[in-house]
Amino acid sequence: MPSISDEKEVRSITPTQRVITIVGVAGSLIAGGVIGATLAGPLSAAAATTGNSAQQIAATAAPSAAAGTFKSNEDATHEAGESATVEAQENSGQRPGGGSGTFTPNENATHEQGESAAREAQENAGQRPTVP
């Protein structure tokens, strides 16, 4: 009578099968990452963008500013309170010159210490300063 063994046969895989398995798992991970990024990228960008399309177009149309030049504030909260005139000035790369209210100089003592005489004279005349 044959004896029944409790031992199970362990079958090893060949090196070729091992490589195919590893390549298949790695390929699946990469494909899943690409698909996830493709789907999630535009969705997260759309979720982060609030406001109407006119604001989005204005933000996109604004010229890029080099270092040291005027840079428009395109934050949605800031844009909501901005007039069309000011937005047009910003989009053309100009610093808005009084389109959103009257000029009130900063007369804080700390601010005044770093101010030139020419700037102070412009402020005292009720003009928006054009000099540092």
C-alpha positions in Angstrom: 0.0 0.0 0.0 1.4 3.4 -1.0 2.0 5.9 1.8 0.4 9.3 1.8 2.8 12.1 2.4 2.0 15.3 4.1 4.7 17.1 2.1 3.6 19.3 -0.8 5.5 19.6 -3.9 7.2 23.0 -4.2 7.6 24.1 -7.7 10.0 26.9 -8.4 9.6 29.3 -11.3 12.2 29.7 -14.0 14.3 32.9 -14.3 12.4 33.8 -17.4 9.0 33.5 -15.6 10.4 35.6 -12.8 11.5 38.4 -15.2 8.1 38.4 -17.0 6.3 38.6 -13.7 8.4 41.5 -12.4 8.1 43.4 -15.7 4.3 42.8 -15.7 3.9 44.2 -12.2 6.1 47.2 -12.8 4.3 48.0 -16.1 0.9 47.8 -14.3 2.1 50.3 -11.7 3.5 52.7 -14.2 0.3 52.5 -16.4 -1.8 53.1 -13.3 0.2 56.1 -12.3 0.0 57.6 -15.8 -3.8 57.0 -16.0 -4.3 58.5 -12.5 -2.2 61.6 -13.3 -4.0 62.0 -16.6 -7.4 61.9 -14.9 -6.6 63.7 -11.7 -4.4 66.5 -13.1 -7.2 68.3 -15.0 -9.7 67.6 -12.3 -7.6 69.2 -9.6 -6.7 72.2 -11.8 -10.4 72.7 -12.5 -11.2 72.5 -8.8 -8.6 75.0 -7.9 -9.8 77.5 -10.4 -12.7 79.6 -9.2 -14.3 82.6 -10.8 -15.7 83.4 -14.2 -14.1 82.7 -17.5 -13.4 86.5 -18.0 -11.1 86.4 -15.0 -9.4 83.3 -16.2 -8.8 84.8 -19.6 -7.5 88.0 -18.0 -5.1 86.0 -15.8 -3.8 84.0 -18.8 -3.5 87.1 -21.0 -1.4 89.0 -18.6 2.2 89.4 -19.8 5.0 87.8 -17.9 6.9 90.3 -15.9 10.7 90.4 -15.7 12.4 90.9 -12.4 11.8 94.3 -11.0 8.9 95.2 -13.2 5.2 95.6 -12.3 3.4 92.3 -11.6 -0.4 92.2 -11.6 -2.2 90.6 -8.6 -4.4 88.0 -10.3 -5.9 86.5 -7.1 -9.6 85.8 -7.5 -10.5 87.8 -4.3 -8.5 90.8 -5.5 -9.9 90.6 -9.0 -13.5 90.6 -7.7 -13.2 94.2 -6.4 -11.2 95.5 -9.4 -12.7 97.8 -12.1 -12.4 97.0 -15.8 -10.1 100.0 -16.3 -7.6 98.8 -13.7 -7.7 95.3 -15.1 -7.0 96.7 -18.6 -4.0 98.6 -17.3 -2.7 95.5 -15.5 -3.1 93.3 -18.6 -1.2 95.8 -20.7 1.7 95.6 -18.2 1.1 99.1 -16.7 0.9 99.8 -13.0 -2.6 101.1 -12.4 -2.5 104.8 -11.7 -5.5 105.7 -9.5 -8.2 103.9 -11.3 -9.5 102.4 -8.0 -9.8 105.3 -5.6 -8.0 108.4 -4.4 -4.4 108.5 -3.3 -3.7 108.5 0.4 0.0 108.8 1.3 1.5 106.5 4.0 2.6 108.9 6.7 3.9 106.3 9.1 7.1 107.4 10.7 9.0 104.2 9.8 7.8 104.5 6.2 8.8 108.2 6.1 12.4 107.5 7.1 13.1 105.6 3.9 11.4 108.1 1.6 13.2 110.6 -0.7 12.5 114.3 -0.7 11.1 114.1 -4.2 8.7 111.4 -3.2 7.5 113.3 -0.1 7.0 116.4 -2.3 4.8 114.4 -4.7 2.8 113.0 -1.8 2.3 116.4 -0.2 1.0 117.7 -3.5 -1.6 114.9 -3.5 0.0 113.1 -6.4 0.8 109.4 -6.7 4.6 109.1 -6.3 6.5 108.2 -9.4 9.9 108.2 -7.7 11.3 106.0 -4.9 
